[in-house]
Amino acid sequence: MVSLLNNKGNSDMPIILLWLIFAIIVGFSAAGQNRSFFLWFFIATLISPLFAWIILKVISGK
């Protein structure tokens, strides 16, 4: 908790932005397969964009 309060730089910002960008890509990939963009964006944001993309590909059979 102390490290969060004393953090003078935003070194985590690029990681968070990349995470969200890849989650959006997973959402668009899901939408292209007639699945819910928002559901898959939410799943990718919670677990991991990579794992969500793998799960999406496995359940779609492609």
HTML snippet that shows the backbone in 3Dmol.js (N, CA, C, O; Angstrom):
<script src="https://3Dmol.org/build/3Dmol-min.js"></script>
<div id="view" style="width:600px;height:400px;position:relative"></div>
<script>
const pdb = `
ATOM      1  N   MET A   1       0.827  -1.193   0.000  1.00  0.00           N
ATOM      2  CA  MET A   1       0.000   0.000   0.000  1.00  0.00           C
ATOM      3  C   MET A   1       0.866   1.249   0.000  1.00  0.00           C
ATOM      4  O   MET A   1       0.541   2.240  -0.654  1.00  0.00           O
ATOM      5  N   VAL A   2       1.967   1.197   0.736  1.00  0.00           N
ATOM      6  CA  VAL A   2       2.848   2.353   0.802  1.00  0.00           C
ATOM      7  C   VAL A   2       3.427   2.659  -0.568  1.00  0.00           C
ATOM      8  O   VAL A   2       3.563   3.825  -0.938  1.00  0.00           O
ATOM      9  N   SER A   3       3.775   1.612  -1.332  1.00  0.00           N
ATOM     10  CA  SER A   3       4.354   1.847  -2.654  1.00  0.00           C
ATOM     11  C   SER A   3       3.346   2.512  -3.596  1.00  0.00           C
ATOM     12  O   SER A   3       3.737   3.259  -4.493  1.00  0.00           O
ATOM     13  N   LEU A   4       2.073   2.249  -3.399  1.00  0.00           N
ATOM     14  CA  LEU A   4       1.068   2.905  -4.227  1.00  0.00           C
ATOM     15  C   LEU A   4       0.964   4.390  -3.905  1.00  0.00           C
ATOM     16  O   LEU A   4       0.742   5.217  -4.789  1.00  0.00           O
ATOM     17  N   LEU A   5       1.126   4.711  -2.644  1.00  0.00           N
ATOM     18  CA  LEU A   5       1.015   6.104  -2.237  1.00  0.00           C
ATOM     19  C   LEU A   5       2.252   6.907  -2.604  1.00  0.00           C
ATOM     20  O   LEU A   5       2.154   8.105  -2.869  1.00  0.00           O
ATOM     21  N   ASN A   6       3.410   6.267  -2.624  1.00  0.00           N
ATOM     22  CA  ASN A   6       4.657   6.965  -2.898  1.00  0.00           C
ATOM     23  C   ASN A   6       5.095   6.853  -4.350  1.00  0.00           C
ATOM     24  O   ASN A   6       6.209   7.257  -4.683  1.00  0.00           O
ATOM     25  N   ASN A   7       4.262   6.323  -5.211  1.00  0.00           N
ATOM     26  CA  ASN A   7       4.621   6.145  -6.612  1.00  0.00           C
ATOM     27  C   ASN A   7       4.595   7.495  -7.318  1.00  0.00           C
ATOM     28  O   ASN A   7       3.529   8.071  -7.537  1.00  0.00           O
ATOM     29  N   LYS A   8       5.785   8.000  -7.676  1.00  0.00           N
ATOM     30  CA  LYS A   8       5.862   9.309  -8.315  1.00  0.00           C
ATOM     31  C   LYS A   8       5.741   9.226  -9.825  1.00  0.00           C
ATOM     32  O   LYS A   8       5.445  10.224 -10.482  1.00  0.00           O
ATOM     33  N   GLY A   9       5.971   8.029 -10.387  1.00  0.00           N
ATOM     34  CA  GLY A   9       5.871   7.860 -11.830  1.00  0.00           C
ATOM     35  C   GLY A   9       4.683   7.002 -12.193  1.00  0.00           C
ATOM     36  O   GLY A   9       4.122   6.303 -11.349  1.00  0.00           O
ATOM     37  N   ASN A  10       4.307   7.058 -13.442  1.00  0.00           N
ATOM     38  CA  ASN A  10       3.207   6.234 -13.928  1.00  0.00           C
ATOM     39  C   ASN A  10       3.764   5.095 -14.762  1.00  0.00           C
ATOM     40  O   ASN A  10       3.402   4.942 -15.928  1.00  0.00           O
ATOM     41  N   SER A  11       4.637   4.300 -14.175  1.00  0.00           N
ATOM     42  CA  SER A  11       5.291   3.232 -14.919  1.00  0.00           C
ATOM     43  C   SER A  11       4.334   2.110 -15.292  1.00  0.00           C
ATOM     44  O   SER A  11       4.635   1.337 -16.201  1.00  0.00           O
ATOM     45  N   ASP A  12       3.192   1.993 -14.622  1.00  0.00           N
ATOM     46  CA  ASP A  12       2.214   0.956 -14.937  1.00  0.00           C
ATOM     47  C   ASP A  12       1.267   1.373 -16.060  1.00  0.00           C
ATOM     48  O   ASP A  12       0.535   0.537 -16.590  1.00  0.00           O
ATOM     49  N   MET A  13       1.272   2.631 -16.422  1.00  0.00           N
ATOM     50  CA  MET A  13       0.326   3.127 -17.422  1.00  0.00           C
ATOM     51  C   MET A  13       0.477   2.444 -18.782  1.00  0.00           C
ATOM     52  O   MET A  13      -0.541   2.073 -19.365  1.00  0.00           O
ATOM     53  N   PRO A  14       1.682   2.256 -19.323  1.00  0.00           N
ATOM     54  CA  PRO A  14       1.779   1.566 -20.626  1.00  0.00           C
ATOM     55  C   PRO A  14       1.256   0.133 -20.578  1.00  0.00           C
ATOM     56  O   PRO A  14       0.666  -0.338 -21.550  1.00  0.00           O
ATOM     57  N   ILE A  15       1.458  -0.553 -19.484  1.00  0.00           N
ATOM     58  CA  ILE A  15       0.974  -1.929 -19.351  1.00  0.00           C
ATOM     59  C   ILE A  15      -0.549  -1.945 -19.340  1.00  0.00           C
ATOM     60  O   ILE A  15      -1.170  -2.781 -19.996  1.00  0.00           O
ATOM     61  N   ILE A  16      -1.142  -1.033 -18.602  1.00  0.00           N
ATOM     62  CA  ILE A  16      -2.602  -0.961 -18.531  1.00  0.00           C
ATOM     63  C   ILE A  16      -3.186  -0.613 -19.898  1.00  0.00           C
ATOM     64  O   ILE A  16      -4.192  -1.189 -20.312  1.00  0.00           O
ATOM     65  N   LEU A  17      -2.557   0.326 -20.596  1.00  0.00           N
ATOM     66  CA  LEU A  17      -3.052   0.708 -21.923  1.00  0.00           C
ATOM     67  C   LEU A  17      -2.950  -0.450 -22.909  1.00  0.00           C
ATOM     68  O   LEU A  17      -3.884  -0.693 -23.672  1.00  0.00           O
ATOM     69  N   LEU A  18      -1.831  -1.165 -22.903  1.00  0.00           N
ATOM     70  CA  LEU A  18      -1.688  -2.326 -23.783  1.00  0.00           C
ATOM     71  C   LEU A  18      -2.709  -3.400 -23.448  1.00  0.00           C
ATOM     72  O   LEU A  18      -3.290  -4.012 -24.344  1.00  0.00           O
ATOM     73  N   TRP A  19      -2.930  -3.630 -22.156  1.00  0.00           N
ATOM     74  CA  TRP A  19      -3.920  -4.621 -21.708  1.00  0.00           C
ATOM     75  C   TRP A  19      -5.298  -4.275 -22.276  1.00  0.00           C
ATOM     76  O   TRP A  19      -5.992  -5.138 -22.812  1.00  0.00           O
ATOM     77  N   LEU A  20      -5.683  -3.003 -22.153  1.00  0.00           N
ATOM     78  CA  LEU A  20      -6.995  -2.573 -22.641  1.00  0.00           C
ATOM     79  C   LEU A  20      -7.082  -2.608 -24.167  1.00  0.00           C
ATOM     80  O   LEU A  20      -8.124  -2.959 -24.720  1.00  0.00           O
ATOM     81  N   ILE A  21      -5.998  -2.247 -24.846  1.00  0.00           N
ATOM     82  CA  ILE A  21      -5.994  -2.303 -26.312  1.00  0.00           C
ATOM     83  C   ILE A  21      -6.172  -3.736 -26.787  1.00  0.00           C
ATOM     84  O   ILE A  21      -6.961  -3.997 -27.694  1.00  0.00           O
ATOM     85  N   PHE A  22      -5.437  -4.676 -26.174  1.00  0.00           N
ATOM     86  CA  PHE A  22      -5.578  -6.074 -26.571  1.00  0.00           C
ATOM     87  C   PHE A  22      -6.949  -6.632 -26.185  1.00  0.00           C
ATOM     88  O   PHE A  22      -7.484  -7.493 -26.884  1.00  0.00           O
ATOM     89  N   ALA A  23      -7.517  -6.153 -25.085  1.00  0.00           N
ATOM     90  CA  ALA A  23      -8.874  -6.573 -24.711  1.00  0.00           C
ATOM     91  C   ALA A  23      -9.889  -6.079 -25.739  1.00  0.00           C
ATOM     92  O   ALA A  23     -10.847  -6.785 -26.052  1.00  0.00           O
ATOM     93  N   ILE A  24      -9.686  -4.878 -26.262  1.00  0.00           N
ATOM     94  CA  ILE A  24     -10.560  -4.354 -27.315  1.00  0.00           C
ATOM     95  C   ILE A  24     -10.423  -5.191 -28.582  1.00  0.00           C
ATOM     96  O   ILE A  24     -11.416  -5.474 -29.252  1.00  0.00           O
ATOM     97  N   ILE A  25      -9.198  -5.586 -28.910  1.00  0.00           N
ATOM     98  CA  ILE A  25      -8.974  -6.441 -30.084  1.00  0.00           C
ATOM     99  C   ILE A  25      -9.701  -7.771 -29.927  1.00  0.00           C
ATOM    100  O   ILE A  25     -10.302  -8.268 -30.879  1.00  0.00           O
ATOM    101  N   VAL A  26      -9.649  -8.348 -28.726  1.00  0.00           N
ATOM    102  CA  VAL A  26     -10.381  -9.596 -28.465  1.00  0.00           C
ATOM    103  C   VAL A  26     -11.881  -9.360 -28.632  1.00  0.00           C
ATOM    104  O   VAL A  26     -12.581 -10.204 -29.192  1.00  0.00           O
ATOM    105  N   GLY A  27     -12.371  -8.234 -28.158  1.00  0.00           N
ATOM    106  CA  GLY A  27     -13.789  -7.912 -28.312  1.00  0.00           C
ATOM    107  C   GLY A  27     -14.204  -7.814 -29.770  1.00  0.00           C
ATOM    108  O   GLY A  27     -15.256  -8.325 -30.153  1.00  0.00           O
ATOM    109  N   PHE A  28     -13.382  -7.159 -30.587  1.00  0.00           N
ATOM    110  CA  PHE A  28     -13.690  -7.064 -32.016  1.00  0.00           C
ATOM    111  C   PHE A  28     -13.599  -8.420 -32.698  1.00  0.00           C
ATOM    112  O   PHE A  28     -14.380  -8.722 -33.600  1.00  0.00           O
ATOM    113  N   SER A  29     -12.646  -9.234 -32.267  1.00  0.00           N
ATOM    114  CA  SER A  29     -12.537 -10.588 -32.817  1.00  0.00           C
ATOM    115  C   SER A  29     -13.791 -11.393 -32.491  1.00  0.00           C
ATOM    116  O   SER A  29     -14.295 -12.136 -33.334  1.00  0.00           O
ATOM    117  N   ALA A  30     -14.287 -11.245 -31.279  1.00  0.00           N
ATOM    118  CA  ALA A  30     -15.516 -11.940 -30.879  1.00  0.00           C
ATOM    119  C   ALA A  30     -16.710 -11.420 -31.670  1.00  0.00           C
ATOM    120  O   ALA A  30     -17.555 -12.199 -32.110  1.00  0.00           O
ATOM    121  N   ALA A  31     -16.778 -10.116 -31.849  1.00  0.00           N
ATOM    122  CA  ALA A  31     -17.888  -9.531 -32.605  1.00  0.00           C
ATOM    123  C   ALA A  31     -17.886 -10.020 -34.049  1.00  0.00           C
ATOM    124  O   ALA A  31     -18.945 -10.190 -34.653  1.00  0.00           O
ATOM    125  N   GLY A  32     -16.707 -10.244 -34.595  1.00  0.00           N
ATOM    126  CA  GLY A  32     -16.607 -10.772 -35.945  1.00  0.00           C
ATOM    127  C   GLY A  32     -17.096 -12.204 -36.062  1.00  0.00           C
ATOM    128  O   GLY A  32     -17.376 -12.685 -37.160  1.00  0.00           O
ATOM    129  N   GLN A  33     -17.198 -12.887 -34.922  1.00  0.00           N
ATOM    130  CA  GLN A  33     -17.692 -14.265 -34.895  1.00  0.00           C
ATOM    131  C   GLN A  33     -19.115 -14.324 -34.337  1.00  0.00           C
ATOM    132  O   GLN A  33     -19.556 -15.365 -33.851  1.00  0.00           O
ATOM    133  N   ASN A  34     -19.823 -13.204 -34.413  1.00  0.00           N
ATOM    134  CA  ASN A  34     -21.210 -13.083 -33.928  1.00  0.00           C
ATOM    135  C   ASN A  34     -21.345 -13.393 -32.442  1.00  0.00           C
ATOM    136  O   ASN A  34     -22.300 -14.040 -32.013  1.00  0.00           O
ATOM    137  N   ARG A  35     -20.380 -12.926 -31.672  1.00  0.00           N
ATOM    138  CA  ARG A  35     -20.436 -13.035 -30.215  1.00  0.00           C
ATOM    139  C   ARG A  35     -20.428 -11.620 -29.638  1.00  0.00           C
ATOM    140  O   ARG A  35     -20.135 -10.654 -30.343  1.00  0.00           O
ATOM    141  N   SER A  36     -20.743 -11.510 -28.380  1.00  0.00           N
ATOM    142  CA  SER A  36     -20.861 -10.203 -27.741  1.00  0.00           C
ATOM    143  C   SER A  36     -19.493  -9.534 -27.564  1.00  0.00           C
ATOM    144  O   SER A  36     -18.590 -10.080 -26.931  1.00  0.00           O
ATOM    145  N   PHE A  37     -19.372  -8.331 -28.146  1.00  0.00           N
ATOM    146  CA  PHE A  37     -18.137  -7.557 -27.984  1.00  0.00           C
ATOM    147  C   PHE A  37     -17.887  -7.256 -26.513  1.00  0.00           C
ATOM    148  O   PHE A  37     -16.789  -7.479 -26.001  1.00  0.00           O
ATOM    149  N   PHE A  38     -18.921  -6.743 -25.834  1.00  0.00           N
ATOM    150  CA  PHE A  38     -18.746  -6.298 -24.457  1.00  0.00           C
ATOM    151  C   PHE A  38     -18.462  -7.453 -23.506  1.00  0.00           C
ATOM    152  O   PHE A  38     -17.669  -7.299 -22.577  1.00  0.00           O
ATOM    153  N   LEU A  39     -19.084  -8.593 -23.713  1.00  0.00           N
ATOM    154  CA  LEU A  39     -18.815  -9.750 -22.863  1.00  0.00           C
ATOM    155  C   LEU A  39     -17.362 -10.190 -22.999  1.00  0.00           C
ATOM    156  O   LEU A  39     -16.685 -10.429 -21.999  1.00  0.00           O
ATOM    157  N   TRP A  40     -16.885 -10.297 -24.231  1.00  0.00           N
ATOM    158  CA  TRP A  40     -15.515 -10.761 -24.440  1.00  0.00           C
ATOM    159  C   TRP A  40     -14.492  -9.702 -24.055  1.00  0.00           C
ATOM    160  O   TRP A  40     -13.391 -10.042 -23.620  1.00  0.00           O
ATOM    161  N   PHE A  41     -14.831  -8.427 -24.206  1.00  0.00           N
ATOM    162  CA  PHE A  41     -13.959  -7.366 -23.713  1.00  0.00           C
ATOM    163  C   PHE A  41     -13.834  -7.463 -22.195  1.00  0.00           C
ATOM    164  O   PHE A  41     -12.740  -7.331 -21.647  1.00  0.00           O
ATOM    165  N   PHE A  42     -14.956  -7.692 -21.521  1.00  0.00           N
ATOM    166  CA  PHE A  42     -14.967  -7.830 -20.065  1.00  0.00           C
ATOM    167  C   PHE A  42     -14.150  -9.050 -19.629  1.00  0.00           C
ATOM    168  O   PHE A  42     -13.356  -8.966 -18.692  1.00  0.00           O
ATOM    169  N   ILE A  43     -14.346 -10.176 -20.306  1.00  0.00           N
ATOM    170  CA  ILE A  43     -13.588 -11.392 -19.982  1.00  0.00           C
ATOM    171  C   ILE A  43     -12.098 -11.151 -20.183  1.00  0.00           C
ATOM    172  O   ILE A  43     -11.286 -11.514 -19.333  1.00  0.00           O
ATOM    173  N   ALA A  44     -11.740 -10.537 -21.308  1.00  0.00           N
ATOM    174  CA  ALA A  44     -10.331 -10.276 -21.601  1.00  0.00           C
ATOM    175  C   ALA A  44      -9.722  -9.306 -20.596  1.00  0.00           C
ATOM    176  O   ALA A  44      -8.551  -9.433 -20.238  1.00  0.00           O
ATOM    177  N   THR A  45     -10.500  -8.352 -20.148  1.00  0.00           N
ATOM    178  CA  THR A  45     -10.002  -7.393 -19.161  1.00  0.00           C
ATOM    179  C   THR A  45      -9.782  -8.070 -17.811  1.00  0.00           C
ATOM    180  O   THR A  45      -8.819  -7.760 -17.109  1.00  0.00           O
ATOM    181  N   LEU A  46     -10.669  -8.990 -17.448  1.00  0.00           N
ATOM    182  CA  LEU A  46     -10.553  -9.651 -16.145  1.00  0.00           C
ATOM    183  C   LEU A  46      -9.444 -10.695 -16.097  1.00  0.00           C
ATOM    184  O   LEU A  46      -8.623 -10.678 -15.180  1.00  0.00           O
ATOM    185  N   ILE A  47      -9.406 -11.597 -17.061  1.00  0.00           N
ATOM    186  CA  ILE A  47      -8.436 -12.691 -16.959  1.00  0.00           C
ATOM    187  C   ILE A  47      -7.132 -12.349 -17.663  1.00  0.00           C
ATOM    188  O   ILE A  47      -6.078 -12.274 -17.031  1.00  0.00           O
ATOM    189  N   SER A  48      -7.205 -12.147 -18.950  1.00  0.00           N
ATOM    190  CA  SER A  48      -6.037 -11.801 -19.753  1.00  0.00           C
ATOM    191  C   SER A  48      -6.489 -11.782 -21.201  1.00  0.00           C
ATOM    192  O   SER A  48      -7.231 -12.668 -21.625  1.00  0.00           O
ATOM    193  N   PRO A  49      -6.061 -10.798 -21.963  1.00  0.00           N
ATOM    194  CA  PRO A  49      -6.434 -10.796 -23.372  1.00  0.00           C
ATOM    195  C   PRO A  49      -5.944 -12.044 -24.114  1.00  0.00           C
ATOM    196  O   PRO A  49      -6.646 -12.560 -24.984  1.00  0.00           O
ATOM    197  N   LEU A  50      -4.768 -12.523 -23.782  1.00  0.00           N
ATOM    198  CA  LEU A  50      -4.237 -13.716 -24.449  1.00  0.00           C
ATOM    199  C   LEU A  50      -5.081 -14.943 -24.135  1.00  0.00           C
ATOM    200  O   LEU A  50      -5.453 -15.687 -25.043  1.00  0.00           O
ATOM    201  N   PHE A  51      -5.388 -15.165 -22.856  1.00  0.00           N
ATOM    202  CA  PHE A  51      -6.200 -16.322 -22.472  1.00  0.00           C
ATOM    203  C   PHE A  51      -7.613 -16.219 -23.042  1.00  0.00           C
ATOM    204  O   PHE A  51      -8.183 -17.218 -23.480  1.00  0.00           O
ATOM    205  N   ALA A  52      -8.176 -15.014 -23.037  1.00  0.00           N
ATOM    206  CA  ALA A  52      -9.518 -14.834 -23.590  1.00  0.00           C
ATOM    207  C   ALA A  52      -9.522 -15.125 -25.085  1.00  0.00           C
ATOM    208  O   ALA A  52     -10.459 -15.742 -25.591  1.00  0.00           O
ATOM    209  N   TRP A  53      -8.484 -14.689 -25.799  1.00  0.00           N
ATOM    210  CA  TRP A  53      -8.393 -14.949 -27.236  1.00  0.00           C
ATOM    211  C   TRP A  53      -8.267 -16.448 -27.512  1.00  0.00           C
ATOM    212  O   TRP A  53      -8.883 -16.964 -28.444  1.00  0.00           O
ATOM    213  N   ILE A  54      -7.467 -17.145 -26.699  1.00  0.00           N
ATOM    214  CA  ILE A  54      -7.321 -18.596 -26.856  1.00  0.00           C
ATOM    215  C   ILE A  54      -8.655 -19.290 -26.608  1.00  0.00           C
ATOM    216  O   ILE A  54      -9.051 -20.167 -27.376  1.00  0.00           O
ATOM    217  N   ILE A  55      -9.350 -18.901 -25.539  1.00  0.00           N
ATOM    218  CA  ILE A  55     -10.654 -19.501 -25.234  1.00  0.00           C
ATOM    219  C   ILE A  55     -11.633 -19.230 -26.372  1.00  0.00           C
ATOM    220  O   ILE A  55     -12.380 -20.121 -26.777  1.00  0.00           O
ATOM    221  N   LEU A  56     -11.630 -18.011 -26.881  1.00  0.00           N
ATOM    222  CA  LEU A  56     -12.518 -17.657 -27.989  1.00  0.00           C
ATOM    223  C   LEU A  56     -12.239 -18.523 -29.212  1.00  0.00           C
ATOM    224  O   LEU A  56     -13.172 -18.998 -29.859  1.00  0.00           O
ATOM    225  N   LYS A  57     -10.982 -18.730 -29.530  1.00  0.00           N
ATOM    226  CA  LYS A  57     -10.620 -19.548 -30.687  1.00  0.00           C
ATOM    227  C   LYS A  57     -10.986 -21.016 -30.476  1.00  0.00           C
ATOM    228  O   LYS A  57     -11.408 -21.690 -31.415  1.00  0.00           O
ATOM    229  N   VAL A  58     -10.828 -21.511 -29.253  1.00  0.00           N
ATOM    230  CA  VAL A  58     -11.147 -22.915 -28.968  1.00  0.00           C
ATOM    231  C   VAL A  58     -12.652 -23.153 -29.083  1.00  0.00           C
ATOM    232  O   VAL A  58     -13.077 -24.137 -29.688  1.00  0.00           O
ATOM    233  N   ILE A  59     -13.463 -22.260 -28.506  1.00  0.00           N
ATOM    234  CA  ILE A  59     -14.908 -22.498 -28.546  1.00  0.00           C
ATOM    235  C   ILE A  59     -15.503 -22.222 -29.920  1.00  0.00           C
ATOM    236  O   ILE A  59     -16.576 -22.729 -30.248  1.00  0.00           O
ATOM    237  N   SER A  60     -14.806 -21.417 -30.728  1.00  0.00           N
ATOM    238  CA  SER A  60     -15.327 -21.164 -32.074  1.00  0.00           C
ATOM    239  C   SER A  60     -14.893 -22.246 -33.056  1.00  0.00           C
ATOM    240  O   SER A  60     -15.451 -22.351 -34.148  1.00  0.00           O
ATOM    241  N   GLY A  61     -13.907 -23.046 -32.678  1.00  0.00           N
ATOM    242  CA  GLY A  61     -13.454 -24.142 -33.526  1.00  0.00           C
ATOM    243  C   GLY A  61     -12.543 -23.703 -34.650  1.00  0.00           C
ATOM    244  O   GLY A  61     -12.348 -24.451 -35.608  1.00  0.00           O
ATOM    245  N   LYS A  62     -11.979 -22.510 -34.562  1.00  0.00           N
ATOM    246  CA  LYS A  62     -11.085 -22.011 -35.618  1.00  0.00           C
ATOM    247  C   LYS A  62      -9.693 -21.824 -35.085  1.00  0.00           C
ATOM    248  O   LYS A  62      -8.799 -21.412 -35.824  1.00  0.00           O
TER     249      LYS A  62
END
`;
const viewer = $3Dmol.createViewer("view");
viewer.addModel(pdb, "pdb");
viewer.setStyle({}, {cartoon: {color: "spectrum"}});
viewer.zoomTo();
viewer.render();
</script>
